[in-house]
Each structure stands twice: as structure tokens, then as C-alpha cells.
Amino acid sequence: MTPGRAYLSTEEIRSFNGRSDLWGAWLVLHCWGVIALALALFTLWPNVLTFVLAVILIGSRQLGLAILMHEAAHVALFRTRKYNEFAGEWLCGRPILADMFEYRRYHLKHHQHTQTEKDPDLNLSRAFPTTKASLRRKLLRDITGQTGFRQRSQQIMMAFKLAGEAEGMSSQDLAQAFSGPVLGRALIANGVIFAVMWAVGAWWWWFAFWALPLLTWFQLVLRVRNIAEHGVVEFSDDPLRNVRTTKAGPLMRLFLAPYWVNYHLEHHLIMHVPCRHLPRLHRLMLDKGYGDKMRIGRSYWDVLKLAASRPAGG
């Protein structure tokens, strides 16, 4: 379960293990702080531009909450276990209708069987490369809310047991989308968000600045992130070739890849490494001469072009 042992010494791996309650608190506070600043921006200058910018920023931080929940699922967000579990569930997962414990159960299987027939995430990468038209349709469904509405409808159907497996979607499928089949606690968390937004803004803020980003921008960047991590890589057990790290500048980190999520190859090498250490792990791998063997995308745009490289009719 630690592929990095083939490339790193025990001492090197241990040097990345340090967890911190202060760092965990800072990351969670930063994520919610960006959401608050996006709302403040619209409040100070209410217009179409600031509305759209707020939706995009909040959608990117909803992905940030999913990433921090993923961090907590690996018990790497906080040093203290009870803080890790509480923040991962209530401050990160439940607000975006996600179930960290359901996610954790399936996600460890993904690390154990990455890009093999036993990988529960294989259906996220198997479709690529595809055609440009197909990728455009997928991204259009995401940004217009069609993907999000379908997934949330299926999630609600499963939560209320209206269907055992809504149109073939299982609880594991929901976990892949950072969702979960149990909505009670998610409703509590969203009730709190609704109340706070109404208190500082207006009753419609939850619909415009929470539900809308979750159904649109969050879905778009979630797909792009999934493609970048495992799309168009080798179907093998080679940890340097079956997963990708993608270079990301300041704008990409703001809008698409927060909290070092772009260093996905390094995360797979040592899955329990706190995310703030991943850039240092990346540099160490390059210094040790593994750069030419690693899947490294020059940018998210380049990765999307690669994902849409199949000729039409091919």
C-alpha cells in the first residue's frame, strides 16, 4: 500500500509524515475564508461579474472541501484523530453532501488496485481518450448543472430508499462523486449554512451561492481533476505511469486545483503524506532522477487536449 518504498528510503518517507493540528485548522479556515471573501466581494459590488466570480470561487472551494475531506479520509488533515474525524465529516464532507466514512471505505481500494480491473475508480478513466465532441458534451453537461442535478437526484432517491440502486448507481458510485447515500447530517450542515447566509445576506443566497456552485462549477472542476489524475495513463501497476501529476500556476490553484491536489502521483506514492508536503516530495523525486519516468502534465489544458485526442469516428 506504499508504492513509494520502491523509490524512497524509510528515512525519506518518515520525513514527510509530520501532521499538524495547526496546519489542519489553517487549511479548513482558509477554505471557508475564501468562500466568505467571495460573498463579501458580491456584497460590496453586487453585479453580474461579481456574482459569476463568487459562484466560481465558491465552486472551487467546494472542491477544496472535498480535497480536505479526502485528506481527512487518509487521517492526514489533523494530527489529533478526533479533530481529523470531526473536521473531515462536519466541516468538509457534510456541507457538500458527502459522506467521508463511505468515501474512505471505497477510496482505500482505489489506492490498493490503482488502474487495474479491481480499481473502483476505473470507470472515471477508462473512457479516455475520447473525441473533442464527446469531451465538450461532458463539460457542457457539468457547467450547465445537468450532471450535478442527475447525481443529486439519484443521491436523494437512494437516501429515501426510493430506489435500491438509482439507474444502476450504487453507494460506491456516489462516493466516487464525493457524495453519499445518507443525507440526514448533510441536511443539518446545509441548514446551518442556509441560516448563516440568510443572516448575513438574503434568503436566496444558499440557492445562488451554495447549491448553484455545487451543481455547476464544482462538477466541472471535479471532472477536470479526475481526468488529470488518471485519464490517458497506463492501465498497469506502475505507480510512476498509472497516475499523473499536473503542473498548476496561481490561477489554476485558485480556480481548479486547490491544496496541492495537482500532485497526485506523489500522493499515490505515499498516500498518508499531508498535502502540504507533496511539492517537497515532488522535488525529491525529481532530484533522485525519476522525472523522465513520471507522468507529469505540463498544464491542465494540455491534459484535456490529450483526453480529447481520439479521432472522430475512431
C-alpha positions in Angstrom: 0.0 0.0 0.0 3.1 2.3 0.0 4.5 2.2 -3.6 7.0 4.9 -2.7 9.1 2.3 -0.9 10.5 1.3 -4.3 11.9 4.7 -4.8 12.4 6.3 -1.4 14.2 5.1 1.8 12.4 4.6 5.1 14.0 7.7 6.5 12.9 9.8 3.5 9.3 8.5 3.8 9.3 9.3 7.5 10.4 12.9 6.8 7.1 13.5 5.1 4.9 12.0 7.8 4.5 15.1 10.1 0.9 16.0 10.7 -0.2 19.2 12.4 -3.4 20.3 14.1 -2.4 24.0 13.4 -2.0 23.3 9.7 -5.2 21.3 9.6 -7.1 24.2 11.2 -5.5 26.7 8.9 -6.4 24.7 5.7 -10.1 24.4 6.8 -10.2 28.1 7.9 -8.6 29.1 4.6 -11.1 27.2 2.6 -14.1 28.7 4.3 -12.4 32.1 4.4 -12.2 32.2 0.6 -15.9 31.4 0.5 -16.6 34.2 2.9 -14.4 36.6 0.8 -16.3 35.6 -2.4 -19.6 36.5 -0.7 -18.1 39.8 0.7 -17.0 40.7 -2.9 -20.5 40.3 -4.2 -21.9 42.2 -1.2 -19.6 45.2 -1.7 -20.0 45.3 -5.5 -23.3 43.5 -6.4 -23.3 43.0 -10.2 -23.3 40.2 -12.7 -19.5 39.9 -12.9 -19.0 39.6 -9.1 -21.9 37.1 -9.0 -20.3 34.9 -11.5 -16.9 35.2 -9.9 -18.4 34.3 -6.5 -20.0 31.2 -7.9 -16.7 30.1 -9.5 -14.7 30.8 -6.4 -17.2 29.1 -4.1 -17.4 26.1 -6.5 -13.6 25.8 -6.5 -13.6 25.9 -2.6 -16.3 23.3 -2.5 -13.8 21.1 -4.4 -11.3 22.3 -1.8 -13.6 21.0 0.9 -13.8 17.7 -1.0 -10.0 17.6 -1.1 -9.6 18.3 2.6 -12.2 15.6 3.3 -10.0 13.3 1.2 -7.1 14.4 3.3 -9.1 13.6 6.5 -10.1 10.2 5.0 -6.4 9.4 4.9 -6.1 10.7 8.5 -3.7 13.3 7.4 -5.6 16.6 7.9 -5.1 16.8 11.7 -2.6 15.2 14.0 -5.3 14.6 16.6 -7.7 11.8 15.4 -10.9 13.3 16.8 -10.2 16.7 15.2 -9.5 14.9 11.9 -12.7 12.9 12.0 -14.9 15.9 13.1 -13.5 18.4 10.6 -13.5 15.8 7.8 -17.1 15.0 8.4 -18.8 18.2 9.5 -16.7 21.0 8.2 -15.7 19.4 4.9 -17.9 16.5 3.8 -21.4 17.1 5.0 -21.6 20.7 3.6 -21.1 19.3 0.1 -23.5 16.3 0.8 -20.5 14.0 1.1 -20.1 11.0 3.4 -16.4 10.8 4.5 -16.8 7.4 6.0 -18.4 5.9 2.9 -15.8 7.6 0.8 -12.9 6.3 3.0 -14.1 2.6 2.7 -14.1 2.7 -1.1 -11.1 5.0 -1.7 -8.6 2.8 0.0 -9.5 0.1 -2.5 -8.6 2.6 -5.3 -5.1 3.0 -3.8 -4.7 -0.7 -3.5 -5.8 -1.5 -7.0 -4.9 1.7 -9.0 -5.7 1.4 -12.7 -6.4 -2.3 -12.6 -9.6 -4.2 -13.1 -10.2 -4.1 -9.3 -9.9 -0.3 -9.2 -13.3 1.1 -8.1 -12.4 4.4 -9.9 -11.6 2.7 -13.2 -14.8 3.9 -14.9 -13.6 7.5 -14.3 -10.5 7.0 -16.5 -11.5 4.1 -18.9 -13.5 6.5 -21.2 -10.3 8.4 -22.2 -9.1 9.3 -24.6 -12.3 10.4 -26.2 -13.2 12.7 -29.1 -13.3 16.5 -28.8 -17.1 16.5 -29.3 -17.6 14.0 -26.5 -15.5 15.9 -24.1 -17.3 19.1 -24.9 -20.6 17.5 -24.3 -19.4 16.2 -20.9 -18.1 19.6 -19.8 -21.2 21.3 -21.1 -23.4 19.0 -19.0 -21.2 19.8 -16.0 -21.2 23.5 -16.2 -25.0 23.7 -17.0 -25.8 21.7 -13.9 -27.1 18.6 -15.8 -24.5 16.3 -14.3 -25.0 17.7 -10.8 -28.8 17.6 -10.9 -28.7 13.9 -12.1 -26.3 12.9 -9.4 -28.1 14.7 -6.6 -31.4 13.3 -7.7 -30.0 9.8 -7.6 -28.4 10.6 -4.2 -31.8 11.7 -2.8 -33.6 8.7 -4.3 -31.1 6.4 -2.6 -31.3 8.3 0.7 -35.0 8.0 0.9 -34.9 4.4 -0.4 -37.0 5.3 -3.5 -34.6 3.0 -5.4 -32.2 0.4 -4.3 -29.7 1.5 -7.0 -31.0 4.5 -8.8 -30.5 3.8 -12.5 -27.6 1.5 -11.7 -25.9 3.9 -9.3 -24.6 2.3 -6.1 -23.4 3.9 -2.9 -19.9 3.3 -4.2 -20.7 5.4 -7.3 -21.9 8.2 -5.1 -18.6 8.0 -3.1 -16.7 8.5 -6.4 -18.6 11.8 -6.8 -17.8 12.8 -3.3 -21.4 12.0 -2.3 -23.1 9.6 -0.1 -26.4 7.7 0.3 -27.1 9.2 3.8 -28.3 12.8 3.8 -29.5 13.4 7.4 -26.3 15.0 8.7 -25.8 16.8 5.3 -29.2 18.4 5.7 -28.2 19.6 9.2 -24.9 21.1 7.9 -26.7 22.8 5.0 -29.4 24.1 7.3 -26.6 25.9 9.2 -25.1 27.3 6.0 -28.6 28.4 4.9 -29.2 30.2 8.2 -25.8 31.9 8.2 -26.2 33.1 4.6 -29.7 34.4 5.3 -28.4 36.2 8.4 -25.6 38.0 6.6 -27.2 38.3 3.2 -30.6 37.2 1.9 -32.7 34.0 1.9 -31.8 33.2 -1.7 -28.1 33.2 -1.1 -27.9 29.4 -0.3 -29.6 28.7 -3.6 -27.4 31.1 -5.6 -24.1 30.8 -3.7 -24.1 27.2 -2.5 -26.5 25.0 -4.5 -25.7 26.6 -7.8 -21.8 26.3 -7.5 -22.2 22.7 -6.2 -24.3 21.8 -9.3 -22.1 23.6 -11.8 -18.6 24.7 -11.3 -17.8 22.1 -8.7 -18.9 19.4 -11.1 -16.8 20.9 -13.9 -13.6 21.1 -11.9 -14.2 17.7 -10.3 -14.3 16.1 -13.8 -11.2 18.0 -14.9 -9.4 16.9 -11.8 -10.4 13.3 -12.3 -9.2 13.4 -15.9 -5.9 14.9 -15.0 -5.2 12.3 -12.3 -5.9 9.1 -14.1 -7.1 9.9 -17.6 -4.9 8.6 -20.5 -2.3 6.9 -18.3 -1.2 3.3 -18.3 -3.5 0.6 -17.2 -0.8 -1.1 -15.1 0.5 -1.3 -11.6 3.5 1.0 -12.3 3.0 3.9 -9.7 5.0 6.3 -11.9 2.9 5.7 -15.0 -0.7 4.9 -13.9 -1.3 8.3 -12.3 -0.4 11.9 -13.2 0.9 15.0 -11.5 -0.1 18.2 -13.4 1.7 21.5 -13.2 -0.5 24.3 -11.9 0.1 28.1 -11.7 -1.5 30.5 -9.3 -4.7 30.9 -11.3 -5.2 27.2 -11.7 -4.6 26.6 -8.0 -7.2 29.3 -7.2 -9.9 28.1 -9.6 -9.3 24.5 -10.3 -6.6 22.8 -8.2 -6.5 24.0 -4.6 -4.5 22.5 -1.7 -1.8 20.8 -3.9 -4.3 18.4 -5.4 -2.3 18.5 -8.6 0.5 16.5 -7.1 -1.5 13.3 -7.4 1.3 10.9 -8.4 3.2 11.8 -5.2 0.0 11.3 -3.2 -0.2 7.7 -4.6 3.4 7.1 -3.8 2.8 7.8 -0.1 -0.9 8.2 0.4 -0.7 9.2 4.1 1.5 12.3 3.4 -0.2 15.6 4.4 -0.9 17.5 1.2 1.3 20.5 2.2 4.4 18.1 1.9 3.6 17.0 -1.7 5.5 19.7 -3.5 8.6 18.8 -1.5 8.1 15.1 -2.3 7.8 16.0 -5.9 11.1 17.9 -5.8 12.8 14.9 -4.1 11.6 12.5 -6.8 13.0 14.9 -9.5 16.3 15.2 -7.6 16.6 11.4 -7.5 16.3 11.3 -11.2 12.8 9.9 -11.7 11.4 12.9 -13.6 11.6 11.2 -17.0 9.8 8.1 -15.8 6.9 10.1 -14.1 3.7 11.1 -15.7 3.8 14.9 -15.4 1.3 17.1 -17.3 2.6 20.5 -18.4 -0.8 22.1 -17.7 -4.5 21.2 -17.3 -5.1 22.4 -20.7 -2.6 20.0 -22.2 -4.1 17.2 -20.3 -7.6 18.0 -21.6 -6.2 18.1 -25.1 -4.7 14.6 -24.6 -8.0 13.4 -23.1 -9.8 14.6 -26.3 -7.2 13.2 -28.7 -9.2 10.3 -30.1 -10.2 11.0 -33.8 -13.9 11.4 -34.5 -15.2 8.0 -35.7 -12.1 6.3 -34.3 
